[in-house]
């Protein structure tokens, strides 16, 4: 691995980050590029590991580089010098999502809303783009742990912040698990001209269209293999006009009960299986790749700034990984994996390595061979389907 080639790759990556994060100062964008490159190379977001790697690559003083890395995350008041400016993380969400969509090769987009914790220190509310069994974070709010704080206003603000980045012609599906369902959030997603697909608890009731009686939600999928979809009214108190999808897949203890604004003929219950990709996304951020769970940070604002190079690194590695993923580069025909009475579920086979880990391996091999890093467009997998079992 020649140092000259590595420095050239860093220079190219720096130019790319500056282009897509043009609202940042030149110093901020350059440091963001250097940190994300070092994160990708080391598979670690720790300041010591990142700064040591950069110091060795750039042949600079370890402590000087470490201070530069620290200041990328600092508030303005904590920085050195007179012209102190902190990164306003909320101004980065739109450029970040536009960056993702500049690679995107589909007219449909899946956004996943979910929360993760770091011990009792932080709660992270994250909006992520579902991509090939991972999730790329594009907006987030980090809150102090073990403190009461309403989540709905935060979710609404995050979605409003990224709205300008999404073209009007694009179909957007917003997934959330039952712990995040609320009437307010459901209606907010609709107001943004997107489509909620939200899981709800089993305890409510639903009245199908043109019926006079509310029935318990469990009535619509009473046993494994059952599937029901129809429009009507959910909940007797605070009623919600929606489409209900009730789907109990074999091997699970209970059904999925989902509500959406889409017409019954335009939605599939198994689309909700894409929500599981957020777990792999959080795993990539933590133990699976970038080791954020080891951070010593205690300030939520600093942690939120650290998530910016983490998100960029995830995108960086996903693009490199896609470039050599043969299945991603060709039209994929989903296989029937399970038979569910009169339905079969088409879903792609599990991958041995995530696209992010493939990207990391490709990066290492390319640098060792003094080659050029190849970036690819993002080719989402076909959405899973429930089709009649003829």
Beta strands, then each sheet from edge to edge (+ up, - down):
strand 1: 108-118
strand 2: 122-131
strand 3: 134-144
strand 4: 171-176
strand 5: 195-199
strand 6: 205-208
strand 7: 215-216
strand 8: 227-234
strand 9: 240-247
strand 10: 256-260
strand 11: 335-340
strand 12: 343-347
strand 13: 385-388
sheet 1: 3+ 2- 1+ 4+ 5+ 10- 9+ 8- 6+ 7-
sheet 2: 11+ 12- 13+
end
